[in-house]
């Protein structure tokens, strides 16, 4: 019982070598994101970059980083996204916490590196620090950050939803577009941070903490509402059992695949058929796939499953158990 609890919470994560690779991936991804944000804060020729340019740069940056690093850690690069994945049961609470620490460290290092590469005359006292528009109250700032982060988190979970069969486009690009959209309408309100790590790094280096709490509470609220609404109400596999599995950190919840053209005969009916573990293709988070290993398909040696079944279920049939990432 104690071992199963430790596994559900995530204490066994520290025994996996790939866990440290994932932490490095989150640190690197967040560092790249915040470096771009800091570089856009420099006032060349005394002028600010336009909101349009900043929005485009932020969206393209996010899409690029997710595309590059999603195969490692899932490329959350945002503490509230990691918390949302833990709430949904896709990763363990310990992994989410360690991801958050790595992300905050990466954000702080990015500010240090960017300041070192920027002429001192372009670095003001609030260099890259997120600040509220003077016309806004802190409560309004929390609300705007919550709305911006809701767009991001909702898009992320809609993109990695395994119960959908209509996702044919680029997931990273969709996530990048959600960031671009939020920057377009939210930048002049709060800076559209949507990321506590991105706000924390510059605040630490500049030692400016005015209304800093807004950039934690707002994104947390928006992310929590988005993940609860999508995972447990909107998603195709939403159910009470799924909600319970998230509340109790129970990784035993498994999604039942919809009917398909594959004949699910028993081993007694056809002794030539053997059970092979399958790994659900998950560009956003491989660890979610590990928890879904209980979803098996019957596989006949020498005969591939129908192409439409593979496309519909998004199962990747592994021909050798040794190729599973454990």
C-alpha positions as CSV (number, residue, x, y, z in Angstrom):
1,X,0.0,0.0,0.0
2,X,2.8,2.4,0.9
3,X,4.7,1.7,-2.3
4,X,1.6,2.3,-4.4
5,X,1.0,5.6,-2.6
6,X,4.6,6.6,-3.1
7,X,4.3,5.8,-6.8
8,X,1.0,7.7,-7.2
9,X,2.4,10.8,-5.5
10,X,5.7,10.5,-7.4
11,X,8.4,9.8,-5.0
12,X,9.6,7.0,-7.2
13,X,10.4,9.5,-9.9
14,X,13.8,10.2,-8.4
15,X,14.8,6.6,-9.2
16,X,14.3,7.1,-13.0
17,X,17.2,8.4,-15.0
18,X,14.9,10.0,-17.6
19,X,13.4,12.1,-14.8
20,X,16.5,14.3,-14.6
21,X,16.6,14.6,-18.4
22,X,13.0,15.9,-18.2
23,X,13.9,18.5,-15.6
24,X,16.8,19.7,-17.8
25,X,14.3,19.9,-20.7
26,X,12.0,22.1,-18.7
27,X,14.8,24.3,-17.5
28,X,16.1,24.8,-21.0
29,X,12.7,25.4,-22.5
30,X,11.8,28.0,-19.9
31,X,15.2,29.6,-20.3
32,X,14.7,30.1,-24.0
33,X,11.2,31.5,-23.6
34,X,12.2,34.0,-21.0
35,X,15.3,35.0,-22.9
36,X,13.2,36.0,-25.9
37,X,10.8,37.9,-23.6
38,X,13.7,39.8,-22.0
39,X,15.3,40.6,-25.4
40,X,12.0,42.1,-26.5
41,X,12.0,44.4,-23.4
42,X,15.1,46.3,-24.6
43,X,14.3,49.9,-25.8
44,X,16.4,50.2,-28.9
45,X,16.5,53.9,-30.1
46,X,14.3,54.7,-27.2
47,X,11.3,52.9,-28.7
48,X,9.2,49.9,-27.6
49,X,8.5,47.0,-29.8
50,X,4.9,47.0,-31.1
51,X,2.3,44.8,-29.5
52,X,1.9,43.0,-32.8
53,X,5.6,42.1,-33.0
54,X,5.7,41.0,-29.4
55,X,2.6,38.8,-29.8
56,X,4.0,37.2,-32.9
57,X,7.4,36.6,-31.3
58,X,5.8,35.0,-28.2
59,X,3.5,32.7,-30.1
60,X,6.2,31.6,-32.5
61,X,8.7,31.1,-29.6
62,X,6.2,28.9,-27.7
63,X,5.4,26.8,-30.8
64,X,9.0,26.3,-31.6
65,X,10.0,25.2,-28.0
66,X,7.0,22.8,-27.7
67,X,7.9,21.3,-31.1
68,X,11.5,20.8,-30.0
69,X,11.1,19.5,-26.4
70,X,7.7,17.9,-26.2
71,X,9.2,14.4,-26.8
72,X,11.2,14.8,-23.6
73,X,9.3,16.4,-20.7
74,X,6.1,17.4,-22.5
75,X,7.5,21.0,-22.8
76,X,5.2,22.6,-20.1
77,X,7.7,25.5,-19.6
78,X,5.1,27.0,-17.2
79,X,4.4,26.0,-13.5
80,X,0.6,26.4,-13.8
81,X,0.6,24.0,-16.9
82,X,2.5,21.4,-14.8
83,X,0.0,21.9,-12.0
84,X,-2.9,21.4,-14.4
85,X,-1.3,18.2,-15.8
86,X,-1.0,16.9,-12.2
87,X,-4.6,17.7,-11.4
88,X,-5.7,15.8,-14.5
89,X,-3.6,12.8,-13.4
90,X,-1.2,13.0,-16.4
91,X,1.9,13.5,-14.2
92,X,2.6,13.0,-10.5
93,X,2.5,15.8,-8.0
94,X,6.2,15.4,-7.3
95,X,7.0,15.7,-11.0
96,X,4.9,18.8,-11.2
97,X,6.7,20.4,-8.2
98,X,10.1,19.6,-9.6
99,X,9.1,20.9,-13.0
100,X,8.0,24.2,-11.4
101,X,11.4,24.5,-9.6
102,X,13.3,23.8,-12.8
103,X,11.2,26.3,-14.7
104,X,11.8,29.1,-12.2
105,X,15.5,28.4,-12.2
106,X,15.6,28.5,-16.0
107,X,13.7,31.8,-16.0
108,X,16.1,33.4,-13.6
109,X,19.2,32.2,-15.6
110,X,17.6,33.6,-18.8
111,X,17.4,37.0,-17.3
112,X,21.0,36.9,-16.2
113,X,22.2,35.9,-19.6
114,X,20.1,38.4,-21.5
115,X,21.2,41.3,-19.3
116,X,24.8,40.3,-19.9
117,X,24.2,40.5,-23.6
118,X,22.3,43.8,-23.6
119,X,23.9,47.2,-23.5
120,X,23.6,48.8,-20.0
121,X,21.9,51.9,-21.5
122,X,19.0,49.8,-22.7
123,X,18.4,48.1,-19.3
124,X,16.0,50.1,-17.1
125,X,15.1,49.5,-13.4
126,X,12.1,47.4,-14.5
127,X,13.9,45.4,-17.2
128,X,11.5,42.6,-18.4
129,X,9.4,42.9,-15.2
130,X,5.7,42.4,-15.7
131,X,3.7,45.4,-14.4
132,X,0.0,46.2,-14.3
133,X,-1.3,49.0,-16.4
134,X,-1.7,52.0,-14.1
135,X,-5.4,52.2,-14.9
136,X,-6.0,48.7,-13.6
137,X,-6.7,47.6,-10.1
138,X,-5.0,44.4,-8.8
139,X,-8.3,42.5,-9.0
140,X,-8.7,43.4,-12.6
141,X,-5.1,42.3,-13.2
142,X,-5.9,38.9,-11.7
143,X,-8.9,38.6,-13.8
144,X,-7.1,39.4,-17.1
145,X,-4.2,37.0,-16.3
146,X,-6.8,34.3,-15.5
147,X,-8.5,34.8,-18.8
148,X,-5.3,34.8,-20.8
149,X,-4.1,31.6,-19.0
150,X,-7.4,30.0,-19.5
151,X,-7.0,30.3,-23.3
152,X,-3.6,28.8,-23.1
153,X,-4.4,25.9,-20.8
154,X,-7.7,25.0,-22.5
155,X,-5.9,24.9,-25.8
156,X,-3.1,22.6,-24.4
157,X,-5.6,20.1,-23.1
158,X,-7.8,20.2,-26.2
159,X,-4.6,19.6,-28.3
160,X,-3.5,16.5,-26.3
161,X,-7.0,15.0,-25.8
162,X,-6.6,11.3,-26.7
163,X,-10.4,10.8,-27.0
164,X,-10.5,13.0,-30.1
165,X,-10.1,11.8,-33.6
166,X,-10.3,15.1,-35.4
167,X,-6.9,16.5,-34.5
168,X,-5.0,16.6,-37.8
169,X,-3.0,19.9,-37.5
170,X,0.0,21.0,-35.6
171,X,-0.4,20.8,-31.8
172,X,2.6,23.1,-31.1
173,X,1.3,25.7,-33.6
174,X,-2.2,25.7,-32.0
175,X,-0.7,26.3,-28.6
176,X,1.5,29.1,-30.1
177,X,-1.6,30.7,-31.6
178,X,-3.3,30.7,-28.2
179,X,-0.3,32.6,-26.7
180,X,-0.4,35.0,-29.7
181,X,-4.1,35.6,-29.2
182,X,-3.7,36.3,-25.4
183,X,-0.9,38.7,-26.0
184,X,-2.9,40.6,-28.6
185,X,-5.7,41.5,-26.3
186,X,-4.0,41.2,-22.9
187,X,-0.5,42.7,-23.3
188,X,-1.5,46.3,-22.5
189,X,-3.4,45.2,-19.5
190,X,-0.9,43.1,-17.6
191,X,1.8,42.1,-20.1
192,X,-0.1,38.8,-20.7
193,X,2.5,36.8,-18.7
194,X,0.4,33.7,-18.2
195,X,3.5,32.2,-16.6
196,X,4.6,32.7,-13.0
197,X,8.1,31.6,-13.8
198,X,8.4,34.2,-16.6
199,X,7.3,36.8,-14.0
200,X,9.5,35.5,-11.2
201,X,12.9,35.5,-13.0
202,X,12.9,39.2,-13.9
203,X,11.5,40.2,-10.5
204,X,14.3,38.4,-8.6
205,X,17.1,40.0,-10.7
206,X,15.5,43.5,-10.7
207,X,14.2,43.1,-7.1
208,X,10.9,44.6,-8.0
209,X,7.9,42.9,-6.4
210,X,5.0,45.4,-6.8
211,X,1.8,43.4,-7.5
212,X,3.9,40.3,-8.2
213,X,1.3,38.1,-6.5
214,X,-1.1,39.0,-9.3
215,X,1.1,37.0,-11.7
216,X,0.8,33.9,-9.6
217,X,-2.9,34.0,-8.5
218,X,-4.3,35.0,-11.9
219,X,-2.6,32.2,-13.9
220,X,-3.4,29.6,-11.2
221,X,-7.1,30.5,-11.3
222,X,-7.3,30.5,-15.1
223,X,-5.4,27.2,-15.4
224,X,-7.4,25.4,-12.7
225,X,-10.7,26.5,-14.3
226,X,-9.5,25.4,-17.7
227,X,-8.3,21.9,-16.7
228,X,-11.3,21.1,-14.6
229,X,-13.7,22.3,-17.3
230,X,-12.0,20.5,-20.1
231,X,-10.9,17.3,-18.5
232,X,-14.0,16.5,-16.5
233,X,-16.8,18.1,-18.5
234,X,-15.8,18.8,-22.2
235,X,-13.4,15.9,-23.0
236,X,-14.8,12.9,-24.8
237,X,-13.8,10.5,-21.9
238,X,-15.0,12.8,-19.1
239,X,-16.6,10.8,-16.3
240,X,-17.0,10.6,-12.5
241,X,-14.4,7.9,-12.3
242,X,-11.9,10.1,-14.2
243,X,-12.6,13.0,-11.7
244,X,-12.1,10.6,-8.8
245,X,-8.8,9.4,-10.2
246,X,-7.6,13.0,-10.4
247,X,-8.6,13.8,-6.9
248,X,-7.0,10.8,-5.4
249,X,-3.9,10.7,-7.6
250,X,-5.0,7.3,-8.8
251,X,-3.2,6.4,-12.0
252,X,-5.3,3.3,-12.5
253,X,-8.0,5.1,-14.5
254,X,-7.9,4.0,-18.1
255,X,-9.8,5.3,-21.0
256,X,-11.9,2.8,-22.8
257,X,-11.3,3.0,-26.6
258,X,-14.3,3.5,-28.8
259,X,-15.5,0.6,-31.0
260,X,-13.2,-0.2,-33.9
261,X,-12.8,-2.5,-36.8
262,X,-10.3,-4.7,-35.0
263,X,-11.8,-8.0,-33.8
264,X,-11.0,-8.3,-30.1
265,X,-11.0,-12.1,-29.8
266,X,-9.8,-13.8,-26.7
267,X,-6.6,-15.9,-26.6
268,X,-8.8,-19.1,-26.2
269,X,-10.6,-18.3,-29.5
270,X,-7.4,-17.9,-31.4
271,X,-4.2,-19.2,-29.7
272,X,-2.1,-17.5,-32.5
273,X,-3.0,-14.1,-31.3
274,X,-0.9,-12.7,-28.5
275,X,-1.3,-9.6,-26.4
276,X,1.3,-6.9,-27.0
277,X,1.5,-3.7,-24.8
278,X,0.8,-0.5,-26.7
279,X,2.0,3.0,-26.1
280,X,-0.4,5.8,-26.8
281,X,1.2,8.4,-29.0
282,X,1.3,11.5,-26.9
283,X,3.4,14.4,-28.3
284,X,2.7,16.5,-25.3
285,X,3.6,14.1,-22.5
286,X,5.1,10.6,-22.7
287,X,4.5,10.0,-19.0
288,X,0.7,10.1,-19.6
289,X,1.2,7.3,-22.1
290,X,3.0,5.3,-19.4
291,X,-0.1,5.4,-17.2
292,X,-2.2,4.3,-20.2
293,X,-0.2,1.1,-20.9
294,X,-3.2,-0.9,-19.6
295,X,-4.9,0.0,-22.9
296,X,-3.9,-3.0,-25.0
297,X,-4.7,-4.1,-28.5
298,X,-4.6,-7.6,-29.9
299,X,-1.9,-7.9,-32.4
300,X,-1.4,-10.8,-34.8
301,X,2.3,-11.5,-35.5
302,X,3.1,-10.8,-39.2
303,X,-0.1,-8.8,-39.7
304,X,-0.4,-5.0,-39.0
305,X,-3.6,-3.6,-37.6
306,X,-5.9,-1.8,-40.0
307,X,-4.6,1.7,-40.8
308,X,-7.9,3.3,-39.9
309,X,-7.8,1.7,-36.5
310,X,-4.3,3.0,-35.8
311,X,-5.4,6.5,-36.9
312,X,-8.6,6.4,-34.9
313,X,-7.2,5.1,-31.6
314,X,-3.8,6.7,-32.0
315,X,-2.2,3.6,-30.7
316,X,1.4,2.9,-31.6
317,X,1.9,-0.9,-31.6
318,X,5.3,-1.7,-30.2
319,X,6.8,-4.7,-31.8
320,X,9.3,-5.2,-29.0
321,X,8.7,-4.7,-25.3
322,X,12.2,-3.5,-24.9
323,X,11.4,-0.4,-26.9
324,X,9.0,0.9,-24.3
325,X,10.4,3.9,-22.3
326,X,10.2,2.8,-18.7
